[in-house]
């Protein structure tokens, strides 16, 4: 039963880490889109 708990803990940690990475990427992409929209309005 201990292995099952350890396995679920590892999987949960990996998924949580992946979600954090995706969140950072999304913020970076939103920032770039906002910058492109500002450049487009200047033209």
N, C-alpha and C positions, 0 to 999 in steps of 0.2 A: 504494500500500500504506500510505502514511503516513495518508491520509484514513480508511482503515478503522480503524487503531489509534486515531486521534483520536476517531472516532465511537464506538467501543466504550468509550473512556475517559470520554467525556461521559455516555453512557448509564449506565455503571457508577456514576459520581459522582451522577447524579440518583437512581438507585435506592437508593444508600447513604444519601443525604440523606433521601429519603422514608421509608426504614426507621427512621432516627433519629427523625423526626417522629412516626411511628406508635408507637414505643417510649415517647416522652414522653407521648403521649396515653393510652396504655394504663396507664402508671403513675399518671397523674392520675385516670383512671376507677377504678382499683383503690383509690386513696386515698379517693375519694368514696363508693364502695360500702362500704368499711370504716367510714367515718363514719356512713353511713346505718344500718348494722347496729348500731352502738353506740347510736344514737338510738332504734332500734327496741327494743333490750333494756331501755332505761330506762323505757319505757311499761309 
